[in-house]
Amino acid sequence: MFIPPVAVHQSDRCKITLTLLRDLPSVDIQDDESVACYGIRCDPPNMIFHQPVKIRIPHSTLAINPDQVKPDIVSHVWDSVNHLPRTSRMPSSSSPDEPPYCRVYKRHFELYIGHCAEWWVLIPLEQQVIRHQLMCTPYIPDKIERGKEIEVHLHIHANLPGMDAEVQEEERKQSYHKIHPSVPISIATKSGDVQVTCCRQDEIEQRKRYELQTFKPSLYLDRKTIPFRGARLLVKDGLKYEPSLEPASFVRVVEEVSRSDLQDIDVHNIAEKMTVDQFYDLGIALGFRIQQLDVIEYRRFRDRQLAIYDMLVTWRQAQPSGREAKETLLSLMKSLDSPAEEMEMTGLPMTI
């Protein structure tokens, strides 16, 4: 948030706070209208700025020409005269000097406001926007009884910093854990029904179609539960940034490897410190195929650490010597610990 020195007079000094909003704005959205919604509340209510204030907000919408996107802006304020809430929706102005104004960039947008209120930016997906980027992640219970039906939580959320870690923490409290790395998906601009397909080893097991009228609201609500033959599809789209929630690196595992001789007990200790994402990243780097890693993970569905242990032991047994295996493992993990490049998602279809 950037507040010009003259925006607030000395006599008007107060504490200004920003809060990210998750609930759908109280404005009518047409049945055939596809929009990405981003909301923020600026307090104290009804405070007037003497010069436009700029707020920078990250987004997960992929546009061909972001500078040509013309979003709508919704404001929700309290009418102190009539003692009623007042909601208005209007197109962005053409200049930041005339708020409300919004300029869309590749990974963020800048919102200029003239007073405190609840503000929503609605980005039409038909306007130079070709995809809305989402991440899809499955979670299963920590304890599973063989032969019994389980409830799978499938989270779909915006591809924004900190959100994956936030979802993992929510699922951990329910005794659920991440079973597979997050898969990037994208929503195209055309309207239509949503088809959910369940596959195993490239074979279709279940397929179900949800009508747009019943499925669409779940893309805006904070959480929506949809029954699906013993499974549960949780659709979540929100906005949050927590730097402290960034995924853990390989640092702890590298330290463990450097102190060990890669005996069975050492491999077990290493496995305890690895996450499911690291299991797949390292497994691929060691030469395993995704299908092989899926088989190992499924065979040890009661204990993820045992799946990681099996993978490392299988790989170690194929190495000429323990010392060479240790050096190779250290080298691979150090290279995987470097910052990942930004993921390109332009060519991804919407498949779940």
Secondary structure by P-SEA (a helix, b strand, c coil): ccccccccccccbbbbbbbbbcccccccccccbbbbbbbbbbcccccccccbbbbbbbbcccccccccbbbbbbbbbbcccccbbbbbbbccccccccccbbbbcccbbbbbbccccbbbbbbcccccccbbbbbbbbbbbccccccbbbbbbbbbbccccaaaaaaaaaaaaacccccccbbbbbbcccbbbbbbbbbccccccbbbbbccccccccccccbbbbbcccbbbbbbbbbbbbcccccccaaaaaaaaaaccccaaaaaaaaaaccaaaaaaaaaaacccaaaaaaaaaaacccaaaaaaaaaaaaaaacccaaaaaaaaaaaaaaaaccccccccccccccc
